[in-house]
Amino acid sequence: MESGLKIRFWGTRLGVSTPGKATLEHGGNTPCVQILSGKKLIIIDAGFGINALGETLATHRGLDIHIFFSQFLLDRMQGLPFFLPIYFPENTIHLYSPHKTDILQKRLEIFFDHNYSPFEGLHKMPANIHCHNLTRQAMIEGFKTDFIEVNHGAKMAQQNPLAGFAYKFTFGKDVITVVAGHEAIDSDINQRLIAFARGSTVLVHDAAFPTKNLQFTGWGHSTIEQALSNAAQIGAGHTLLTNYAPFVTDAELHQVMRRLRQDPRFTGTGFALAKENTEYDVVPLIKRAAG
């Protein structure tokens, strides 16, 4: 019996939103990924993509929404004040991070500071807001949820020492691992991530850059080739690449993908570039990759 699991991308771009012809196919909103099973609402990151997701929920009330933050960076949090379900008192919104709840709240509170916005504070929004310190192998909405620290870059760590995390969601026999921001260089932390994600049904992996560029070494993001190397070692059933750098065009992404599809290292590795506002059925993805 098929699980009915789906993955939908509402934002696929790092840093800043980049709408326009050059990013039209794969998207220009900052990161937001949704995992769906029936009416369950699991969301990873709240970039500006979460605004479009919120619009689809605007007529619904009594929602129970679960949002996980991979990192405390502007592009992962900036969309939360524009998420329409936060304006209705009938809704409950759970916010998760492996960091302590006071850190989570402090990092999000700046977006609701009256000095910069018309808001009076995160917990004064109409919806019922709950911050959670996520524990290992927690059960949330029927998903066994786990996490592991990722490499968010030596240079980034100097500016923002708080760790970033990859999440793994297990639902029945299906495992979805979301690696939203990770520099997949040869390191102990990358090997631990590979072991953590091994055998994933679907791997969602950061793939910010088409090719290696020393200018961006140390800033916590992978090239497409690095992401696929991880996918091959993980043995993922299918890999969806995302979180493209704002200056990377769709044409550049396609050019690199054509080359890598001919690379014998990735023979048997099913992969695709994630598209914004596109829903992927987990089981057909795996069947297509196997075929």
Phi and psi in degrees as GROMACS dihedral restraints (atoms count N, CA, C in turn):
[ dihedral_restraints ]
;  ai    aj    ak    al  type     phi  dphi    fc
    3     4     5     6     1   -75.6    20    10
    4     5     6     7     1   147.8    20    10
    6     7     8     9     1   -75.5    20    10
    7     8     9    10     1   -25.8    20    10
    9    10    11    12     1    77.7    20    10
   10    11    12    13     1     7.5    20    10
   12    13    14    15     1   -67.5    20    10
   13    14    15    16     1   140.0    20    10
   15    16    17    18     1  -134.3    20    10
   16    17    18    19     1   153.9    20    10
   18    19    20    21     1  -124.9    20    10
   19    20    21    22     1   132.1    20    10
   21    22    23    24     1  -129.4    20    10
   22    23    24    25     1   134.2    20    10
   24    25    26    27     1  -101.8    20    10
   25    26    27    28     1   123.5    20    10
   27    28    29    30     1  -106.3    20    10
   28    29    30    31     1   -16.9    20    10
   30    31    32    33     1  -152.9    20    10
   31    32    33    34     1   132.4    20    10
   33    34    35    36     1  -128.7    20    10
   34    35    36    37     1    10.7    20    10
   36    37    38    39     1  -118.0    20    10
   37    38    39    40     1   139.3    20    10
   39    40    41    42     1   -84.0    20    10
   40    41    42    43     1   158.0    20    10
   42    43    44    45     1    75.2    20    10
   43    44    45    46     1   -80.2    20    10
   45    46    47    48     1  -132.8    20    10
   46    47    48    49     1   151.2    20    10
   48    49    50    51     1   -67.3    20    10
   49    50    51    52     1   139.1    20    10
   51    52    53    54     1  -134.4    20    10
   52    53    54    55     1    69.8    20    10
   54    55    56    57     1   -70.7    20    10
   55    56    57    58     1   152.0    20    10
   57    58    59    60     1   148.7    20    10
   58    59    60    61     1   174.4    20    10
   60    61    62    63     1   -61.4    20    10
   61    62    63    64     1   -34.7    20    10
   63    64    65    66     1   -72.9    20    10
   64    65    66    67     1   -16.0    20    10
   66    67    68    69     1  -124.4    20    10
   67    68    69    70     1    16.1    20    10
   69    70    71    72     1   -63.5    20    10
   70    71    72    73     1   -40.3    20    10
   72    73    74    75     1   -72.4    20    10
   73    74    75    76     1   -45.1    20    10
   75    76    77    78     1  -102.4    20    10
   76    77    78    79     1    -6.7    20    10
   78    79    80    81     1   105.1    20    10
   79    80    81    82     1   152.8    20    10
   81    82    83    84     1  -124.7    20    10
   82    83    84    85     1    -1.3    20    10
   84    85    86    87     1   -81.5    20    10
   85    86    87    88     1   151.4    20    10
   87    88    89    90     1   -73.1    20    10
   88    89    90    91     1   163.6    20    10
   90    91    92    93     1   -60.6    20    10
   91    92    93    94     1   136.5    20    10
   93    94    95    96     1  -163.9    20    10
   94    95    96    97     1   123.0    20    10
   96    97    98    99     1  -123.8    20    10
   97    98    99   100     1   138.2    20    10
   99   100   101   102     1  -120.0    20    10
  100   101   102   103     1   135.3    20    10
  102   103   104   105     1  -109.5    20    10
  103   104   105   106     1   126.9    20    10
  105   106   107   108     1  -118.2    20    10
  106   107   108   109     1   137.7    20    10
  108   109   110   111     1  -144.7    20    10
  109   110   111   112     1   100.2    20    10
  111   112   113   114     1    65.4    20    10
  112   113   114   115     1  -124.4    20    10
  114   115   116   117     1   -98.1    20    10
  115   116   117   118     1     7.3    20    10
  117   118   119   120     1   -70.2    20    10
  118   119   120   121     1   138.3    20    10
  120   121   122   123     1  -120.1    20    10
  121   122   123   124     1    92.3    20    10
  123   124   125   126     1  -106.5    20    10
  124   125   126   127     1   123.5    20    10
  126   127   128   129     1  -128.4    20    10
  127   128   129   130     1   136.3    20    10
  129   130   131   132     1  -114.6    20    10
  130   131   132   133     1   114.8    20    10
  132   133   134   135     1    75.0    20    10
  133   134   135   136     1   151.1    20    10
  135   136   137   138     1  -128.8    20    10
  136   137   138   139     1    52.6    20    10
  138   139   140   141     1   -68.9    20    10
  139   140   141   142     1  -173.1    20    10
  141   142   143   144     1   -64.5    20    10
  142   143   144   145     1   -15.0    20    10
  144   145   146   147     1   -61.2    20    10
  145   146   147   148     1   -24.8    20    10
  147   148   149   150     1   -68.4    20    10
  148   149   150   151     1   -18.0    20    10
  150   151   152   153     1   -62.6    20    10
  151   152   153   154     1   -47.7    20    10
  153   154   155   156     1   -64.9    20    10
  154   155   156   157     1   -37.9    20    10
  156   157   158   159     1   -61.0    20    10
  157   158   159   160     1   -44.5    20    10
  159   160   161   162     1   -60.8    20    10
  160   161   162   163     1   -35.4    20    10
  162   163   164   165     1   -63.1    20    10
  163   164   165   166     1   -33.8    20    10
  165   166   167   168     1   -71.4    20    10
  166   167   168   169     1   -17.3    20    10
  168   169   170   171     1  -104.7    20    10
  169   170   171   172     1     1.7    20    10
  171   172   173   174     1   -60.1    20    10
  172   173   174   175     1   -30.1    20    10
  174   175   176   177     1   -90.6    20    10
  175   176   177   178     1    -0.5    20    10
  177   178   179   180     1   -97.3    20    10
  178   179   180   181     1   147.7    20    10
  180   181   182   183     1  -131.7    20    10
  181   182   183   184     1   162.7    20    10
  183   184   185   186     1    71.0    20    10
  184   185   186   187     1    28.0    20    10
  186   187   188   189     1   -77.7    20    10
  187   188   189   190     1   148.1    20    10
  189   190   191   192     1  -119.8    20    10
  190   191   192   193     1   105.4    20    10
  192   193   194   195     1  -115.8    20    10
  193   194   195   196     1   137.2    20    10
  195   196   197   198     1  -122.5    20    10
  196   197   198   199     1   116.5    20    10
  198   199   200   201     1  -117.8    20    10
  199   200   201   202     1   125.8    20    10
  201   202   203   204     1  -108.3    20    10
  202   203   204   205     1   138.3    20    10
  204   205   206   207     1  -108.7    20    10
  205   206   207   208     1   123.0    20    10
  207   208   209   210     1   -77.5    20    10
  208   209   210   211     1   -34.4    20    10
  210   211   212   213     1  -151.7    20    10
  211   212   213   214     1   157.3    20    10
  213   214   215   216     1   -94.5    20    10
  214   215   216   217     1    72.4    20    10
  216   217   218   219     1  -121.2    20    10
  217   218   219   220     1   153.3    20    10
  219   220   221   222     1   -52.8    20    10
  220   221   222   223     1   -45.1    20    10
  222   223   224   225     1   -73.4    20    10
  223   224   225   226     1    -8.9    20    10
  225   226   227   228     1   -97.2    20    10
  226   227   228   229     1    -9.1    20    10
  228   229   230   231     1  -125.7    20    10
  229   230   231   232     1   -18.6    20    10
  231   232   233   234     1   -64.3    20    10
  232   233   234   235     1   -20.6    20    10
  234   235   236   237     1   -86.4    20    10
  235   236   237   238     1    -9.5    20    10
  237   238   239   240     1   -58.1    20    10
  238   239   240   241     1   -41.8    20    10
  240   241   242   243     1   -66.0    20    10
  241   242   243   244     1   -16.1    20    10
  243   244   245   246     1  -102.5    20    10
  244   245   246   247     1     9.8    20    10
  246   247   248   249     1   -86.7    20    10
  247   248   249   250     1   105.9    20    10
  249   250   251   252     1   -55.1    20    10
  250   251   252   253     1   -36.4    20    10
  252   253   254   255     1   -59.5    20    10
  253   254   255   256     1   -17.2    20    10
  255   256   257   258     1   -73.1    20    10
  256   257   258   259     1    -9.2    20    10
  258   259   260   261     1   -97.4    20    10
  259   260   261   262     1     5.3    20    10
  261   262   263   264     1  -120.9    20    10
  262   263   264   265     1   123.2    20    10
  264   265   266   267     1   -66.2    20    10
  265   266   267   268     1   -15.5    20    10
  267   268   269   270     1   -76.4    20    10
  268   269   270   271     1   -13.0    20    10
  270   271   272   273     1   -94.7    20    10
  271   272   273   274     1   149.8    20    10
  273   274   275   276     1  -119.8    20    10
  274   275   276   277     1   128.9    20    10
  276   277   278   279     1  -121.5    20    10
  277   278   279   280     1   120.8    20    10
  279   280   281   282     1  -101.8    20    10
  280   281   282   283     1   129.4    20    10
  282   283   284   285     1  -114.8    20    10
  283   284   285   286     1   129.0    20    10
  285   286   287   288     1  -124.6    20    10
  286   287   288   289     1   144.0    20    10
  288   289   290   291     1  -158.5    20    10
  289   290   291   292     1   147.7    20    10
  291   292   293   294     1   -66.7    20    10
  292   293   294   295     1   -13.5    20    10
  294   295   296   297     1   -75.1    20    10
  295   296   297   298     1   162.7    20    10
  297   298   299   300     1   -61.5    20    10
  298   299   300   301     1   152.2    20    10
  300   301   302   303     1   -62.4    20    10
  301   302   303   304     1   -32.6    20    10
  303   304   305   306     1   -68.1    20    10
  304   305   306   307     1   -32.3    20    10
  306   307   308   309     1   -69.8    20    10
  307   308   309   310     1   -45.4    20    10
  309   310   311   312     1   -56.9    20    10
  310   311   312   313     1   -48.2    20    10
  312   313   314   315     1   -65.6    20    10
  313   314   315   316     1   -42.1    20    10
  315   316   317   318     1   -62.0    20    10
  316   317   318   319     1   -41.0    20    10
  318   319   320   321     1   -69.0    20    10
  319   320   321   322     1   -34.3    20    10
  321   322   323   324     1   -82.4    20    10
  322   323   324   325     1   -26.8    20    10
  324   325   326   327     1   -61.3    20    10
  325   326   327   328     1   -29.6    20    10
  327   328   329   330     1   -61.4    20    10
  328   329   330   331     1   -27.1    20    10
  330   331   332   333     1   -76.0    20    10
  331   332   333   334     1   -10.5    20    10
  333   334   335   336     1  -120.4    20    10
  334   335   336   337     1    21.0    20    10
  336   337   338   339     1   -78.8    20    10
  337   338   339   340     1   127.8    20    10
  339   340   341   342     1   -65.3    20    10
  340   341   342   343     1   -15.9    20    10
  342   343   344   345     1   -71.7    20    10
  343   344   345   346     1   -21.7    20    10
  345   346   347   348     1  -120.9    20    10
  346   347   348   349     1    -2.7    20    10
  348   349   350   351     1  -156.9    20    10
  349   350   351   352     1   171.3    20    10
  351   352   353   354     1   -82.0    20    10
  352   353   354   355     1     7.1    20    10
  354   355   356   357     1   -88.9    20    10
  355   356   357   358     1   162.1    20    10
  357   358   359   360     1  -111.9    20    10
  358   359   360   361     1    -1.6    20    10
  360   361   362   363     1   145.1    20    10
  361   362   363   364     1   153.9    20    10
  363   364   365   366     1   -56.5    20    10
  364   365   366   367     1   -46.5    20    10
  366   367   368   369     1   -84.5    20    10
  367   368   369   370     1     5.5    20    10
  369   370   371   372     1  -102.0    20    10
  370   371   372   373     1     3.7    20    10
  372   373   374   375     1   -69.8    20    10
  373   374   375   376     1   153.2    20    10
  375   376   377   378     1   -60.2    20    10
  376   377   378   379     1   -37.4    20    10
  378   379   380   381     1   -68.4    20    10
  379   380   381   382     1   159.6    20    10
  381   382   383   384     1   -79.9    20    10
  382   383   384   385     1   114.8    20    10
  384   385   386   387     1  -106.7    20    10
  385   386   387   388     1   131.1    20    10
  387   388   389   390     1  -131.4    20    10
  388   389   390   391     1   125.3    20    10
  390   391   392   393     1   -96.9    20    10
  391   392   393   394     1   136.6    20    10
  393   394   395   396     1  -128.2    20    10
  394   395   396   397     1   138.3    20    10
  396   397   398   399     1   -86.4    20    10
  397   398   399   400     1   104.8    20    10
  399   400   401   402     1   -69.2    20    10
  400   401   402   403     1   133.6    20    10
  402   403   404   405     1  -105.3    20    10
  403   404   405   406     1   159.9    20    10
  405   406   407   408     1   -62.4    20    10
  406   407   408   409     1   138.7    20    10
  408   409   410   411     1    54.4    20    10
  409   410   411   412     1    41.0    20    10
  411   412   413   414     1   -73.9    20    10
  412   413   414   415     1   149.1    20    10
  414   415   416   417     1   -99.4    20    10
  415   416   417   418     1   116.8    20    10
  417   418   419   420     1  -133.1    20    10
  418   419   420   421     1   116.5    20    10
  420   421   422   423     1    55.1    20    10
  421   422   423   424     1    35.3    20    10
  423   424   425   426     1    85.1    20    10
  424   425   426   427     1    -3.0    20    10
  426   427   428   429     1   -98.8    20    10
  427   428   429   430     1   128.7    20    10
  429   430   431   432     1   -77.8    20    10
  430   431   432   433     1   119.5    20    10
  432   433   434   435     1  -113.1    20    10
  433   434   435   436     1   129.5    20    10
  435   436   437   438     1  -135.9    20    10
  436   437   438   439     1   168.1    20    10
  438   439   440   441     1  -150.8    20    10
  439   440   441   442     1   162.0    20    10
  441   442   443   444     1  -149.7    20    10
  442   443   444   445     1   146.9    20    10
  444   445   446   447     1   -69.2    20    10
  445   446   447   448     1   142.2    20    10
  447   448   449   450     1  -112.8    20    10
  448   449   450   451     1   173.6    20    10
  450   451   452   453     1   -91.1    20    10
  451   452   453   454     1    99.8    20    10
  453   454   455   456     1   -94.7    20    10
  454   455   456   457     1    22.2    20    10
  456   457   458   459     1    94.1    20    10
  457   458   459   460     1   136.8    20    10
  459   460   461   462     1   -63.8    20    10
  460   461   462   463     1   -39.6    20    10
  462   463   464   465     1   -71.0    20    10
  463   464   465   466     1   -40.9    20    10
  465   466   467   468     1   -64.5    20    10
  466   467   468   469     1   -37.7    20    10
  468   469   470   471     1   -63.2    20    10
  469   470   471   472     1   -28.3    20    10
  471   472   473   474     1   -67.2    20    10
  472   473   474   475     1   -32.5    20    10
  474   475   476   477     1   -92.1    20    10
  475   476   477   478     1   -34.2    20    10
  477   478   479   480     1  -136.6    20    10
  478   479   480   481     1    89.8    20    10
  480   481   482   483     1   -72.2    20    10
  481   482   483   484     1    -9.2    20    10
  483   484   485   486     1   -69.9    20    10
  484   485   486   487     1   131.3    20    10
  486   487   488   489     1   -64.9    20    10
  487   488   489   490     1   152.5    20    10
  489   490   491   492     1  -105.2    20    10
  490   491   492   493     1   162.9    20    10
  492   493   494   495     1  -138.1    20    10
  493   494   495   496     1   147.5    20    10
  495   496   497   498     1   -98.7    20    10
  496   497   498   499     1   148.8    20    10
  498   499   500   501     1  -118.3    20    10
  499   500   501   502     1   144.9    20    10
  501   502   503   504     1  -124.4    20    10
  502   503   504   505     1   126.7    20    10
  504   505   506   507     1  -117.7    20    10
  505   506   507   508     1   118.4    20    10
  507   508   509   510     1  -109.1    20    10
  508   509   510   511     1   124.5    20    10
  510   511   512   513     1  -133.1    20    10
  511   512   513   514     1   104.2    20    10
  513   514   515   516     1    64.5    20    10
  514   515   516   517     1  -124.4    20    10
  516   517   518   519     1   -90.8    20    10
  517   518   519   520     1    -6.2    20    10
  519   520   521   522     1   -95.8    20    10
  520   521   522   523     1   139.7    20    10
  522   523   524   525     1  -128.3    20    10
  523   524   525   526     1   122.3    20    10
  525   526   527   528     1  -113.8    20    10
  526   527   528   529     1   121.5    20    10
  528   529   530   531     1  -111.9    20    10
  529   530   531   532     1   128.7    20    10
  531   532   533   534     1  -114.5    20    10
  532   533   534   535     1   112.5    20    10
  534   535   536   537     1  -108.8    20    10
  535   536   537   538     1    91.0    20    10
  537   538   539   540     1   -82.9    20    10
  538   539   540   541     1   -27.2    20    10
  540   541   542   543     1  -154.5    20    10
  541   542   543   544     1   106.2    20    10
  543   544   545   546     1  -157.4    20    10
  544   545   546   547     1   132.6    20    10
  546   547   548   549     1   -94.6    20    10
  547   548   549   550     1   105.2    20    10
  549   550   551   552     1   -86.4    20    10
  550   551   552   553     1    57.6    20    10
  552   553   554   555     1   -85.6    20    10
  553   554   555   556     1   165.2    20    10
  555   556   557   558     1   -68.3    20    10
  556   557   558   559     1   110.2    20    10
  558   559   560   561     1  -160.8    20    10
  559   560   561   562     1   164.9    20    10
  561   562   563   564     1   -61.4    20    10
  562   563   564   565     1   -40.3    20    10
  564   565   566   567     1   -67.4    20    10
  565   566   567   568     1   -33.6    20    10
  567   568   569   570     1   -69.6    20    10
  568   569   570   571     1   -38.1    20    10
  570   571   572   573     1   -65.6    20    10
  571   572   573   574     1   -36.2    20    10
  573   574   575   576     1   -67.2    20    10
  574   575   576   577     1   -38.0    20    10
  576   577   578   579     1   -63.3    20    10
  577   578   579   580     1   -43.3    20    10
  579   580   581   582     1   -59.3    20    10
  580   581   582   583     1   -45.5    20    10
  582   583   584   585     1   -63.7    20    10
  583   584   585   586     1   -40.1    20    10
  585   586   587   588     1   -61.8    20    10
  586   587   588   589     1   -42.1    20    10
  588   589   590   591     1   -93.1    20    10
  589   590   591   592     1    -2.2    20    10
  591   592   593   594     1   -55.7    20    10
  592   593   594   595     1   133.1    20    10
  594   595   596   597     1    81.9    20    10
  595   596   597   598     1    12.8    20    10
  597   598   599   600     1   -60.3    20    10
  598   599   600   601     1   138.9    20    10
  600   601   602   603     1   -64.2    20    10
  601   602   603   604     1   -48.6    20    10
  603   604   605   606     1  -132.7    20    10
  604   605   606   607     1   132.3    20    10
  606   607   608   609     1  -110.5    20    10
  607   608   609   610     1   124.9    20    10
  609   610   611   612     1  -103.4    20    10
  610   611   612   613     1   118.0    20    10
  612   613   614   615     1  -129.2    20    10
  613   614   615   616     1   134.9    20    10
  615   616   617   618     1   -54.0    20    10
  616   617   618   619     1   129.6    20    10
  618   619   620   621     1  -146.4    20    10
  619   620   621   622     1    68.9    20    10
  621   622   623   624     1   -69.9    20    10
  622   623   624   625     1   -35.3    20    10
  624   625   626   627     1  -120.1    20    10
  625   626   627   628     1   140.0    20    10
  627   628   629   630     1   -64.4    20    10
  628   629   630   631     1   -39.5    20    10
  630   631   632   633     1  -141.4    20    10
  631   632   633   634     1   166.8    20    10
  633   634   635   636     1   -67.5    20    10
  634   635   636   637     1   136.5    20    10
  636   637   638   639     1  -141.9    20    10
  637   638   639   640     1   117.8    20    10
  639   640   641   642     1   -59.5    20    10
  640   641   642   643     1   -24.1    20    10
  642   643   644   645     1   -59.8    20    10
  643   644   645   646     1   -28.4    20    10
  645   646   647   648     1  -106.8    20    10
  646   647   648   649     1     4.0    20    10
  648   649   650   651     1   -64.6    20    10
  649   650   651   652     1   131.8    20    10
  651   652   653   654     1    96.2    20    10
  652   653   654   655     1    -0.3    20    10
  654   655   656   657     1  -101.8    20    10
  655   656   657   658     1     8.3    20    10
  657   658   659   660     1    86.4    20    10
  658   659   660   661     1    25.5    20    10
  660   661   662   663     1  -136.2    20    10
  661   662   663   664     1   155.4    20    10
  663   664   665   666     1  -100.8    20    10
  664   665   666   667     1   156.0    20    10
  666   667   668   669     1   -81.3    20    10
  667   668   669   670     1   166.2    20    10
  669   670   671   672     1   -59.3    20    10
  670   671   672   673     1   -42.3    20    10
  672   673   674   675     1   -63.2    20    10
  673   674   675   676     1   -42.1    20    10
  675   676   677   678     1   -63.1    20    10
  676   677   678   679     1   -41.0    20    10
  678   679   680   681     1   -62.5    20    10
  679   680   681   682     1   -42.3    20    10
  681   682   683   684     1   -71.1    20    10
  682   683   684   685     1   -32.1    20    10
  684   685   686   687     1   -61.8    20    10
  685   686   687   688     1   -42.9    20    10
  687   688   689   690     1   -61.7    20    10
  688   689   690   691     1   -44.6    20    10
  690   691   692   693     1   -59.6    20    10
  691   692   693   694     1   -41.4    20    10
  693   694   695   696     1   -64.9    20    10
  694   695   696   697     1   -40.2    20    10
  696   697   698   699     1   -72.6    20    10
  697   698   699   700     1   -32.4    20    10
  699   700   701   702     1   -71.6    20    10
  700   701   702   703     1   -30.5    20    10
  702   703   704   705     1    75.0    20    10
  703   704   705   706     1    34.8    20    10
  705   706   707   708     1   -65.5    20    10
  706   707   708   709     1   143.6    20    10
  708   709   710   711     1   -62.6    20    10
  709   710   711   712     1   -39.1    20    10
  711   712   713   714     1  -155.9    20    10
  712   713   714   715     1   147.0    20    10
  714   715   716   717     1  -122.2    20    10
  715   716   717   718     1   131.3    20    10
  717   718   719   720     1  -111.3    20    10
  718   719   720   721     1   118.7    20    10
  720   721   722   723     1   -89.5    20    10
  721   722   723   724     1   143.1    20    10
  723   724   725   726     1  -156.2    20    10
  724   725   726   727     1  -173.4    20    10
  726   727   728   729     1    60.4    20    10
  727   728   729   730     1    56.0    20    10
  729   730   731   732     1   -76.2    20    10
  730   731   732   733     1   144.0    20    10
  732   733   734   735     1   -61.8    20    10
  733   734   735   736     1   148.7    20    10
  735   736   737   738     1   -63.6    20    10
  736   737   738   739     1   -24.0    20    10
  738   739   740   741     1   -90.9    20    10
  739   740   741   742     1    -1.4    20    10
  741   742   743   744     1   -89.7    20    10
  742   743   744   745     1   126.0    20    10
  744   745   746   747     1   -89.3    20    10
  745   746   747   748     1   162.6    20    10
  747   748   749   750     1   -58.0    20    10
  748   749   750   751     1   -40.4    20    10
  750   751   752   753     1   -61.0    20    10
  751   752   753   754     1   -40.1    20    10
  753   754   755   756     1   -66.4    20    10
  754   755   756   757     1   -40.8    20    10
  756   757   758   759     1   -60.6    20    10
  757   758   759   760     1   -44.3    20    10
  759   760   761   762     1   -64.6    20    10
  760   761   762   763     1   -39.3    20    10
  762   763   764   765     1   -61.0    20    10
  763   764   765   766     1   -44.9    20    10
  765   766   767   768     1   -67.9    20    10
  766   767   768   769     1   -39.2    20    10
  768   769   770   771     1   -63.9    20    10
  769   770   771   772     1   -38.2    20    10
  771   772   773   774     1   -60.7    20    10
  772   773   774   775     1   -40.3    20    10
  774   775   776   777     1   -68.1    20    10
  775   776   777   778     1   -44.3    20    10
  777   778   779   780     1   -72.0    20    10
  778   779   780   781     1   -24.7    20    10
  780   781   782   783     1   -68.7    20    10
  781   782   783   784     1   -19.8    20    10
  783   784   785   786     1   -94.6    20    10
  784   785   786   787     1    -1.5    20    10
  786   787   788   789     1   -80.4    20    10
  787   788   789   790     1   120.7    20    10
  789   790   791   792     1   -61.4    20    10
  790   791   792   793     1   -20.6    20    10
  792   793   794   795     1   -63.9    20    10
  793   794   795   796     1   -25.0    20    10
  795   796   797   798     1  -112.0    20    10
  796   797   798   799     1    15.9    20    10
  798   799   800   801     1   -63.3    20    10
  799   800   801   802     1   129.0    20    10
  801   802   803   804     1    88.3    20    10
  802   803   804   805     1    -3.5    20    10
  804   805   806   807     1   -98.2    20    10
  805   806   807   808     1   111.0    20    10
  807   808   809   810     1   -78.7    20    10
  808   809   810   811     1   128.0    20    10
  810   811   812   813     1  -154.2    20    10
  811   812   813   814     1   157.6    20    10
  813   814   815   816     1  -156.2    20    10
  814   815   816   817     1   159.6    20    10
  816   817   818   819     1   -83.8    20    10
  817   818   819   820     1   122.3    20    10
  819   820   821   822     1   -64.9    20    10
  820   821   822   823     1   143.9    20    10
  822   823   824   825     1  -114.3    20    10
  823   824   825   826     1   136.2    20    10
  825   826   827   828     1   -64.8    20    10
  826   827   828   829     1   146.2    20    10
  828   829   830   831     1    59.1    20    10
  829   830   831   832     1    34.2    20    10
  831   832   833   834     1  -125.6    20    10
  832   833   834   835     1   136.1    20    10
  834   835   836   837     1  -105.4    20    10
  835   836   837   838     1   133.2    20    10
  837   838   839   840     1  -116.1    20    10
  838   839   840   841     1   124.7    20    10
  840   841   842   843     1   -80.7    20    10
  841   842   843   844     1   126.9    20    10
  843   844   845   846     1   -62.2    20    10
  844   845   846   847     1   -49.4    20    10
  846   847   848   849     1   -64.3    20    10
  847   848   849   850     1   -47.5    20    10
  849   850   851   852     1   -59.6    20    10
  850   851   852   853     1   -33.9    20    10
  852   853   854   855     1   -57.4    20    10
  853   854   855   856     1   -45.5    20    10
  855   856   857   858     1   -69.3    20    10
  856   857   858   859     1   -40.6    20    10
  858   859   860   861     1   -63.5    20    10
  859   860   861   862     1   -40.1    20    10
  861   862   863   864     1   -65.9    20    10
  862   863   864   865     1   -41.9    20    10
  864   865   866   867     1   -63.9    20    10
  865   866   867   868     1   -39.9    20    10
  867   868   869   870     1   -69.7    20    10
  868   869   870   871     1   -29.6    20    10
